[in-house]
Amino acid sequence: MQQRQAEPAVGVQSAGINDSTQQQSYAVLLARAMRSPFFSPLLNKPGCPPPYTNVFTGARLSGGTATTCALRKIPSEPPPFISNTAVPNAEVLDLYNNLDTASNANGLTQFFLGGLTQVQMIRRAQPTFVSVWIGNNDVLGAATDTANAGDSTKITPVASFQARYGALLDSIAAAGPQGGVLIGVANVTAAPFFSRGATYWAIKNGLVPGAAFPPTLTISANCAPIAAGIPGARGDSILVPFPYGAALLVAASPPNNQPRNLDCADTVAKIVVPKELLRLAGTVLAYNTFISAQATAHGWAYLDPNGKFATLTADTSQ
């Protein structure tokens, strides 16, 4: 029997997706390493939407916008099936249900899968091997919420996650794969989307060679690291989302020169505060404990991506 793979991992990069980013998906690279036929629903350039080329100005590839969509590439020979069934912004529920009121089905669900669910497309592929990396979006949206970073009401409750993930695996198992790998949820609090409040404090106080903030940007003392010994310091446990921090910096820099302050108090909705940080990290841990147990129960492999991410975070040469 020829080995077939089905894997949900779509290839979004820089808030965009096109045929180039899709070909860099781990799923494509894994299939290549396993010498398995693998078919992705590729998008034309510049993308749908095009990736950012400048995150500060919001410029996107080929002058596109967040609503630009170049639609699907038409292959000269239609593939027998779609191997990469992933759709951007999917949560666990979305892999097997496009119509639930909590579903995140979107235009790319139609473009990629023709209205099928990801599991339905997996069944069409009749895979001998599957890899599943899903669950990040069940917690990521809470962490990156622009109005209230770390909003715990937007986290999929652990019990709901477990029920949905279990139903998902039952649906995939019905397709009869001979093996597979489940990949754990990434620690969203370690994403480079965030900087520690302590980092802002260190730059402002001249502790980061080659980096400086304009005089009109002030950093409150509560953003200092605990080791600084400043009463109320908590900057180690504060996450500042890039859009919020960048907006403060742009406003305080020439030619604007407007006074701005970063404060690390619980009352600042735009940052992730310690209690929210704990909730996010605890949720990821609970998700992954369940995913690991499910991998064992199905006789599949389990990969925790967070060890590699931690290594990258500690590598100052990156």
C-alpha positions in Angstrom: 0.0 0.0 0.0 1.3 3.5 -0.9 1.7 5.6 2.2 -0.7 8.5 2.4 -0.6 11.4 4.8 -3.3 13.8 6.0 -2.3 16.6 8.2 -3.9 19.8 9.4 -1.2 22.5 9.5 -1.9 25.3 7.1 1.2 27.6 6.9 0.1 31.0 8.0 3.0 33.4 8.4 3.1 37.2 9.1 -0.7 37.3 9.4 -1.0 36.0 5.8 -0.9 32.9 3.6 0.1 32.1 0.0 1.6 29.2 -1.9 5.1 30.0 -0.5 4.1 30.0 3.1 2.0 26.9 2.6 5.0 25.0 1.3 6.8 25.9 4.5 4.2 24.2 6.7 5.7 21.5 8.9 3.2 19.1 7.4 4.7 19.6 3.9 8.2 19.2 5.3 7.3 16.1 7.2 5.6 14.5 4.1 8.7 15.3 2.1 11.0 13.7 4.7 8.7 10.6 4.7 8.6 10.6 0.9 4.9 10.5 0.9 2.6 12.0 -1.8 1.1 15.2 -0.4 -1.3 17.7 -1.9 -2.0 21.1 -0.5 -4.8 23.5 -1.7 -2.3 26.2 -2.8 -3.3 29.9 -2.9 -2.1 32.3 -5.6 0.2 35.1 -4.7 0.1 37.6 -3.1 -2.2 35.5 -0.9 -5.4 35.4 1.0 -4.6 37.7 2.8 -1.0 38.6 1.7 1.6 38.3 4.5 3.0 41.5 6.1 6.2 42.9 4.6 6.4 45.6 7.3 4.6 44.9 10.6 5.1 48.5 11.8 3.4 50.2 8.8 1.0 47.3 8.1 2.3 47.0 4.5 1.5 43.6 2.9 3.0 41.7 0.0 2.4 43.4 -3.4 0.5 46.3 -1.8 -2.3 44.0 -0.6 -4.6 44.6 2.3 -6.2 42.4 5.0 -9.1 41.8 2.7 -7.1 40.9 -0.4 -7.6 37.4 -1.6 -5.9 35.9 -4.7 -7.9 32.7 -4.5 -6.8 29.1 -5.3 -4.2 28.0 -7.8 -5.7 25.8 -10.5 -3.3 22.8 -10.9 -2.8 21.4 -14.4 -3.8 18.0 -13.0 -6.3 18.0 -10.2 -5.0 16.1 -7.1 -6.7 12.9 -6.2 -7.3 14.2 -2.7 -6.3 17.0 -0.4 -3.6 16.0 2.2 -3.2 19.3 4.1 -6.7 19.8 5.4 -6.0 22.7 7.7 -7.8 26.0 7.7 -6.6 29.2 9.4 -8.1 30.2 12.8 -9.5 26.7 13.4 -10.2 25.5 17.0 -10.6 21.8 17.8 -14.4 21.9 17.2 -13.8 23.2 13.6 -12.1 20.1 12.4 -15.3 18.1 12.5 -18.1 20.7 12.6 -18.5 23.7 10.3 -22.0 24.6 11.4 -21.9 24.8 15.2 -22.7 28.2 16.6 -19.2 28.2 18.1 -17.5 27.2 14.8 -14.9 29.4 13.2 -15.5 28.3 9.7 -14.6 31.0 7.2 -14.0 31.7 3.5 -10.9 29.6 3.4 -12.9 26.6 4.7 -14.8 26.8 1.4 -11.8 27.6 -0.8 -9.7 24.7 0.7 -12.3 22.0 1.4 -15.3 22.9 -0.7 -17.6 23.0 2.3 -16.4 19.8 3.8 -15.0 19.6 7.3 -11.3 18.8 7.8 -12.2 15.3 9.0 -14.4 14.7 6.0 -11.5 15.6 3.7 -9.2 13.4 5.8 -11.5 10.4 5.2 -11.5 11.1 1.4 -7.7 10.9 1.5 -7.8 7.4 3.2 -4.5 8.2 5.0 -2.2 5.6 6.4 -0.6 8.2 8.7 -2.0 11.4 10.2 -0.5 14.2 12.2 -2.7 16.5 14.2 -1.6 19.9 15.6 -4.7 21.6 16.8 -5.7 23.5 20.0 -3.5 26.5 19.8 -6.4 28.8 18.8 -8.5 27.5 21.7 -6.3 29.6 23.9 -4.4 32.0 21.6 -7.3 34.3 21.0 -7.6 35.0 24.7 -3.9 35.9 25.0 -3.9 38.2 21.9 -7.3 39.9 22.4 -6.8 43.5 21.5 -9.3 44.9 23.9 -8.4 42.8 26.9 -5.2 40.8 26.5 -5.4 37.6 28.5 -9.2 37.6 28.6 -9.9 34.2 30.3 -13.6 34.2 29.0 -12.2 33.5 25.5 -10.4 30.4 26.6 -12.0 27.1 25.7 -12.7 25.5 29.1 -10.6 22.4 29.7 -13.6 20.1 30.0 -15.0 21.3 26.6 -11.6 21.0 25.0 -11.3 17.4 26.2 -14.7 16.5 25.0 -14.1 18.0 21.6 -10.6 16.6 21.2 -11.9 13.2 22.1 -14.7 13.4 19.5 -12.2 14.6 16.9 -9.9 11.6 17.5 -12.8 9.2 17.3 -13.7 10.7 13.9 -10.1 10.5 12.6 -9.7 6.9 13.9 -12.8 6.0 11.9 -10.7 6.8 8.7 -8.5 3.8 9.6 -5.0 5.3 9.7 -2.2 2.9 10.7 -0.3 5.4 12.8 -0.1 9.1 13.7 1.3 11.8 15.9 -0.4 14.3 18.1 1.3 17.6 18.6 0.8 19.5 21.8 -0.5 23.1 22.1 2.2 25.8 22.1 2.7 27.9 25.1 1.1 31.0 23.7 2.6 33.2 26.4 6.1 32.5 24.9 5.1 33.8 21.5 7.3 36.6 20.1 4.1 38.6 19.8 4.7 39.5 23.5 7.5 41.3 25.4 8.0 41.3 29.1 7.2 44.4 31.0 10.6 44.0 32.6 12.2 44.3 29.1 10.6 47.7 28.6 11.8 48.8 32.0 15.4 47.6 31.3 15.5 49.5 28.0 14.2 52.6 29.6 16.8 52.4 32.3 19.8 51.9 29.9 20.3 48.3 30.7 20.1 47.1 27.1 23.1 48.3 25.0 22.1 49.8 21.7 18.5 50.2 22.6 16.8 53.3 23.9 13.3 54.8 24.2 12.4 58.4 23.5 12.2 60.7 26.6 8.4 61.1 26.2 7.9 57.3 26.8 8.0 56.5 30.5 7.9 53.1 32.1 6.3 52.7 35.5 8.4 51.2 38.3 5.9 48.3 38.6 7.2 47.1 35.3 10.7 46.4 36.8 11.7 42.8 37.4 11.2 41.4 40.9 15.0 41.2 41.3 15.3 44.9 41.1 14.0 45.1 44.6 11.5 47.9 43.8 8.3 47.7 45.8 5.5 46.4 43.6 7.8 45.3 40.8 6.2 42.5 38.7 7.5 43.0 35.2 8.7 39.4 34.9 5.1 38.3 34.9 3.7 41.0 32.6 3.3 40.5 28.9 3.0 43.5 26.6 1.4 42.7 23.2 3.4 44.0 20.3 0.5 46.2 18.9 0.1 48.0 22.2 3.8 48.5 22.9 4.5 49.6 19.4 1.6 52.1 19.5 3.1 53.7 22.7 6.5 53.9 21.1 5.3 55.4 17.8 3.2 58.0 19.6 6.2 59.0 21.8 8.7 59.1 19.0 9.4 61.9 16.5 7.6 63.5 14.8 4.7 62.8 17.2 6.6 63.3 20.5 3.5 62.7 22.6 3.8 61.7 26.3 3.1 58.0 26.8 3.4 55.6 29.7 3.5 51.9 30.1 2.1 50.8 33.4 2.0 47.2 34.6 -1.0 47.4 37.0 -3.9 44.9 36.9 -6.1 47.7 35.8 -4.4 48.0 32.4 -6.6 45.9 30.1 -4.2 46.0 27.1 -1.5 43.8 28.9 -1.5 40.3 30.2 -1.2 40.5 34.0 0.1 37.8 36.4 -3.2 36.1 37.2 -4.0 35.9 33.5 -0.5 34.6 32.6 -1.0 31.8 35.1 -4.4 30.9 33.7 -3.1 30.8 30.1 -0.1 28.7 31.0 -2.2 26.4 33.2 -4.7 25.8 30.4 -2.0 24.9 27.9 -0.5 22.4 30.5 -4.0 20.8 31.0 -4.6 20.6 27.3 -1.3 18.9 26.7 -1.7 16.5 29.5 -4.9 15.3 27.9 -3.4 15.2 24.3 -0.4 13.2 25.5 -2.8 10.7 27.2 -4.8 10.4 24.1 -1.8 9.7 22.0 -0.8 6.9 24.3 -4.4 5.5 24.2 -4.4 5.4 20.4 -0.9 4.0 20.2 0.3 7.2 18.4 3.3 9.3 19.0 3.2 12.6 21.0 5.3 15.7 20.5 5.5 18.6 22.9 6.7 21.6 20.9 7.4 23.7 23.9 10.9 22.3 24.6 12.1 23.5 21.2 10.4 26.9 21.7 12.0 27.3 25.1 15.4 26.6 23.5 14.8 29.3 20.9 13.6 31.8 23.5 16.8 31.3 25.4 19.0 31.7 22.3 20.0 35.4 22.3 21.6 35.0 18.9 18.2 34.6 17.2 
